[in-house]
Amino acid sequence: MSAGNDRKQDGQAGKAEGNQQQQQQGGQGQQYGEGSYSGTKQYNDGLKKHMNQHDIEKEALDAAPKSEEEARQMEEAERVARSKSKGEDGGMPK
């Protein structure tokens, strides 16, 4: 076996050890980066529970602006928040 093959095998062994160590530290099913599988499951379970136990239509009506002035304030707050974002959200009505 040549020295190049030895280095290649050593690199692969080191990579496998690193992956194993990462799984041991983070636990099985851990997603690195933008969140985690367990966090997503917890959020979805909580959302489902809330929707089953609350009157969503009533909550939406309660959150609606109570006056023209409050509606203008909410629109201004949304405009300011959008101006600070990285871009317009195509799914949000203007």
C-alpha angles and dihedrals in degrees: 000000000000128000090250092058091048091055092047092052092045090052093050092048091050091050092051091049090050092051091048091049091048091053092049092051097042100035128235117311094018113153116206122212122022101030135305139275092241091050092050091049091049091050093047092047091050092048092050091048091049093049091050095048103039139058099248094185091055091048090052092050091047090054094051117106113272096208143016089258092053090048090053091049091051092049091049091049090051091048091052092047092050092050089058094049125092091248148338117291106236091205095059119088115236 
